[in-house]
Amino acid sequence: MHKTTIKTRPFDAANYLHSEEDMVLHVQLAMEEANPALLAAALGDVARARGMTQLARDTGLSRESLYKSLSGERAPTSETLFKVIEALGLKLKIELAR
């Protein structure tokens, strides 16, 4: 019997964020969960889709630091989150919860 090996890659949302609207919706959905690590991971997806090197230049943070901070494995500092959000051209909007 012949065995077929299938090679797969881990899912990376960054590969599917093709437009600004996709990126904004991705971050908005993460924010609805009220989980800082999930927000960081979503911002990391957007950063990878746009280019981590440029984000590093725009924030003044190293690429390595950004990869760690935006991995979703831990919640980054608020300072890092605000730098990344600004550098990505996004802004936070606060509304009353319904």
Buried (B, 14 or more C-beta within 10 A) or exposed (E): EEEEEEEEEEEEBBEEBEEEEBBBEBBEEBBEEEBBBBBBBBBBBBBBBBEBEEBBEBBEBEEEEBBBBBEBEEBBEEEBBEBBBEBBEBEEEEEEEE
